[in-house]
């Protein structure tokens, strides 16, 4: 999934996630992303939700399981 798709899914589930930037901030709070200069970098914990084997800048492809993890986080 792309981040914009994740935002759309979250909106359809009733969560008020306005845009990709807000999603990035949520993922940062979850420990999935960290801010690196003007980019977002996946953490070691976040790598398992991407198609990559290690931390990358501005990851664009996410496993659908990330949605359930975000929903669980937002319900807290």
Backbone as JSON Lines, residues from 0, in Angstrom:
{"i":0,"aa":"X","n":[0.83,-1.19,0.0],"ca":[0.0,0.0,0.0],"c":[0.87,1.25,0.0]}
{"i":1,"aa":"X","n":[0.38,2.27,-0.66],"ca":[1.01,3.58,-0.58],"c":[0.39,4.34,0.59]}
{"i":2,"aa":"X","n":[1.1,5.32,1.09],"ca":[0.61,6.06,2.26],"c":[-0.75,6.71,2.01]}
{"i":3,"aa":"X","n":[-0.96,7.22,0.81],"ca":[-2.26,7.84,0.5],"c":[-3.38,6.8,0.58]}
{"i":4,"aa":"X","n":[-3.09,5.58,0.18],"ca":[-4.08,4.5,0.29],"c":[-4.35,4.19,1.76]}
{"i":5,"aa":"X","n":[-3.32,4.2,2.58],"ca":[-3.48,3.95,4.01],"c":[-4.36,5.03,4.64]}
{"i":6,"aa":"X","n":[-4.12,6.28,4.27],"ca":[-4.95,7.39,4.77],"c":[-6.4,7.16,4.39]}
{"i":7,"aa":"X","n":[-6.65,6.77,3.15],"ca":[-8.01,6.53,2.67],"c":[-8.68,5.4,3.44]}
{"i":8,"aa":"X","n":[-7.96,4.31,3.68],"ca":[-8.5,3.19,4.43],"c":[-8.85,3.62,5.85]}
{"i":9,"aa":"X","n":[-7.94,4.37,6.47],"ca":[-8.2,4.84,7.83],"c":[-9.42,5.75,7.89]}
{"i":10,"aa":"X","n":[-9.57,6.63,6.9],"ca":[-10.76,7.49,6.84],"c":[-12.02,6.65,6.73]}
{"i":11,"aa":"X","n":[-11.99,5.61,5.87],"ca":[-13.15,4.74,5.69],"c":[-13.48,3.97,6.96]}
{"i":12,"aa":"X","n":[-12.5,3.77,7.82],"ca":[-12.72,3.09,9.09],"c":[-13.16,4.07,10.18]}
{"i":13,"aa":"X","n":[-13.29,5.36,9.82],"ca":[-13.81,6.35,10.76],"c":[-12.77,7.15,11.51]}
{"i":14,"aa":"X","n":[-11.51,7.03,11.13],"ca":[-10.45,7.79,11.8],"c":[-10.2,9.09,11.06]}
{"i":15,"aa":"X","n":[-9.96,10.16,11.81],"ca":[-9.76,11.48,11.22],"c":[-8.27,11.71,10.94]}
{"i":16,"aa":"X","n":[-7.75,11.01,9.94],"ca":[-6.37,11.2,9.49],"c":[-6.47,12.02,8.2]}
{"i":17,"aa":"X","n":[-6.04,13.28,8.27],"ca":[-6.28,14.23,7.19],"c":[-5.45,13.99,5.94]}
{"i":18,"aa":"X","n":[-4.18,13.63,6.13],"ca":[-3.28,13.52,4.98],"c":[-2.07,12.67,5.31]}
{"i":19,"aa":"X","n":[-1.17,12.53,4.35],"ca":[0.03,11.72,4.53],"c":[0.93,12.29,5.61]}
{"i":20,"aa":"X","n":[1.0,13.6,5.71],"ca":[1.84,14.2,6.76],"c":[1.36,13.77,8.14]}
{"i":21,"aa":"X","n":[0.05,13.82,8.35],"ca":[-0.49,13.39,9.65],"c":[-0.22,11.9,9.87]}
{"i":22,"aa":"X","n":[-0.32,11.11,8.81],"ca":[0.02,9.68,8.92],"c":[1.48,9.52,9.34]}
{"i":23,"aa":"X","n":[2.38,10.29,8.74],"ca":[3.8,10.23,9.11],"c":[3.99,10.54,10.59]}
{"i":24,"aa":"X","n":[3.27,11.53,11.1],"ca":[3.39,11.89,12.52],"c":[2.88,10.76,13.42]}
{"i":25,"aa":"X","n":[1.82,10.09,13.0],"ca":[1.3,8.95,13.75],"c":[2.33,7.83,13.75]}
{"i":26,"aa":"X","n":[2.89,7.54,12.57],"ca":[3.9,6.48,12.46],"c":[5.14,6.82,13.28]}
{"i":27,"aa":"X","n":[5.46,8.1,13.39],"ca":[6.58,8.52,14.23],"c":[6.28,8.22,15.7]}
{"i":28,"aa":"X","n":[5.07,8.55,16.15],"ca":[4.69,8.27,17.53],"c":[4.71,6.77,17.83]}
{"i":29,"aa":"X","n":[4.44,5.97,16.8],"ca":[4.41,4.52,16.95],"c":[5.81,3.91,16.92]}
{"i":30,"aa":"X","n":[6.81,4.7,16.52],"ca":[8.17,4.19,16.43],"c":[8.47,3.5,15.1]}
{"i":31,"aa":"X","n":[7.61,3.74,14.11],"ca":[7.77,3.13,12.78],"c":[8.64,4.01,11.88]}
{"i":32,"aa":"X","n":[8.51,5.32,12.03],"ca":[9.29,6.29,11.25],"c":[10.02,7.24,12.19]}
{"i":33,"aa":"X","n":[11.12,7.8,11.67],"ca":[11.8,8.9,12.36],"c":[12.08,9.98,11.33]}
{"i":34,"aa":"X","n":[12.1,11.21,11.77],"ca":[12.4,12.34,10.89],"c":[13.9,12.39,10.67]}
{"i":35,"aa":"X","n":[14.31,12.45,9.41],"ca":[15.73,12.5,9.06],"c":[15.93,13.64,8.06]}
{"i":36,"aa":"X","n":[16.29,14.81,8.56],"ca":[16.39,15.97,7.69],"c":[15.0,16.34,7.18]}
{"i":37,"aa":"X","n":[14.85,16.39,5.87],"ca":[13.54,16.7,5.29],"c":[12.83,15.42,4.83]}
{"i":38,"aa":"X","n":[13.3,14.28,5.29],"ca":[12.73,12.99,4.88],"c":[12.28,12.21,6.1]}
{"i":39,"aa":"X","n":[11.53,11.14,5.85],"ca":[11.11,10.21,6.87],"c":[11.83,8.9,6.62]}
{"i":40,"aa":"X","n":[12.43,8.34,7.66],"ca":[13.17,7.1,7.54],"c":[12.5,6.02,8.38]}
{"i":41,"aa":"X","n":[12.39,4.82,7.83],"ca":[11.83,3.73,8.6],"c":[12.81,3.32,9.69]}
{"i":42,"aa":"X","n":[12.27,2.96,10.82],"ca":[13.09,2.45,11.92],"c":[13.26,0.94,11.72]}
{"i":43,"aa":"X","n":[14.12,0.35,12.54],"ca":[14.27,-1.11,12.48],"c":[12.93,-1.79,12.74]}
{"i":44,"aa":"X","n":[12.16,-1.26,13.67],"ca":[10.84,-1.82,13.99],"c":[9.87,-1.65,12.82]}
{"i":45,"aa":"X","n":[10.04,-0.6,12.04],"ca":[9.14,-0.33,10.93],"c":[9.44,-1.11,9.67]}
{"i":46,"aa":"X","n":[10.65,-1.61,9.53],"ca":[11.06,-2.3,8.31],"c":[10.16,-3.48,8.0]}
{"i":47,"aa":"X","n":[9.72,-4.2,9.02],"ca":[8.9,-5.39,8.77],"c":[7.56,-5.07,8.14]}
{"i":48,"aa":"X","n":[7.17,-3.8,8.12],"ca":[5.91,-3.4,7.49],"c":[6.11,-2.84,6.08]}
{"i":49,"aa":"X","n":[7.34,-2.87,5.59],"ca":[7.65,-2.4,4.24],"c":[8.1,-3.58,3.39]}
{"i":50,"aa":"X","n":[8.36,-3.31,2.11],"ca":[8.87,-4.36,1.23],"c":[10.39,-4.41,1.25]}
{"i":51,"aa":"X","n":[11.01,-3.58,2.07],"ca":[12.46,-3.47,2.08],"c":[13.09,-4.33,3.18]}
{"i":52,"aa":"X","n":[14.39,-4.58,3.05],"ca":[15.11,-5.41,4.02],"c":[15.8,-4.61,5.11]}
{"i":53,"aa":"X","n":[15.78,-3.29,5.01],"ca":[16.43,-2.45,6.0],"c":[15.8,-1.06,5.96]}
{"i":54,"aa":"X","n":[16.2,-0.19,6.89],"ca":[15.68,1.17,6.92],"c":[15.93,1.92,5.62]}
{"i":55,"aa":"X","n":[14.93,2.63,5.14],"ca":[15.05,3.42,3.92],"c":[14.4,4.78,4.14]}
{"i":56,"aa":"X","n":[14.81,5.75,3.33],"ca":[14.18,7.07,3.35],"c":[12.9,7.03,2.53]}
{"i":57,"aa":"X","n":[11.87,7.65,3.04],"ca":[10.61,7.84,2.33],"c":[10.06,6.54,1.72]}
{"i":58,"aa":"X","n":[9.93,5.52,2.53],"ca":[9.4,4.24,2.07],"c":[8.02,4.44,1.43]}
{"i":59,"aa":"X","n":[7.84,3.91,0.25],"ca":[6.6,4.1,-0.48],"c":[5.7,2.87,-0.51]}
{"i":60,"aa":"X","n":[6.2,1.71,-0.16],"ca":[5.41,0.49,-0.23],"c":[5.3,-0.15,1.15]}
{"i":61,"aa":"X","n":[4.07,-0.31,1.61],"ca":[3.81,-0.83,2.95],"c":[2.91,-2.06,2.85]}
{"i":62,"aa":"X","n":[3.15,-3.02,3.74],"ca":[2.3,-4.21,3.81],"c":[0.94,-3.81,4.39]}
{"i":63,"aa":"X","n":[-0.13,-4.44,3.92],"ca":[-1.46,-4.12,4.44],"c":[-1.58,-4.3,5.97]}
{"i":64,"aa":"X","n":[-0.74,-5.12,6.57],"ca":[-0.81,-5.33,8.02],"c":[-0.54,-4.04,8.81]}
{"i":65,"aa":"X","n":[0.06,-3.05,8.17],"ca":[0.34,-1.78,8.85],"c":[-0.97,-1.11,9.27]}
{"i":66,"aa":"X","n":[-2.02,-1.31,8.47],"ca":[-3.32,-0.67,8.77],"c":[-3.85,-1.16,10.12]}
{"i":67,"aa":"X","n":[-3.82,-2.46,10.35],"ca":[-4.31,-3.0,11.62],"c":[-3.5,-2.48,12.79]}
{"i":68,"aa":"X","n":[-2.2,-2.36,12.59],"ca":[-1.33,-1.83,13.64],"c":[-1.67,-0.38,13.96]}
{"i":69,"aa":"X","n":[-1.92,0.42,12.94],"ca":[-2.27,1.83,13.14],"c":[-3.63,1.93,13.83]}
{"i":70,"aa":"X","n":[-4.6,1.14,13.38],"ca":[-5.93,1.16,14.0],"c":[-5.82,0.82,15.48]}
{"i":71,"aa":"X","n":[-5.06,-0.19,15.81],"ca":[-4.87,-0.58,17.21],"c":[-4.27,0.57,18.01]}
{"i":72,"aa":"X","n":[-3.26,1.24,17.42],"ca":[-2.62,2.38,18.08],"c":[-3.61,3.54,18.3]}
{"i":73,"aa":"X","n":[-4.41,3.84,17.27],"ca":[-5.33,4.97,17.35],"c":[-6.48,4.72,18.31]}
{"i":74,"aa":"X","n":[-6.82,3.47,18.55],"ca":[-7.9,3.15,19.48],"c":[-7.48,3.3,20.93]}
{"i":75,"aa":"X","n":[-6.18,3.39,21.2],"ca":[-5.71,3.52,22.58],"c":[-6.04,4.87,23.15]}
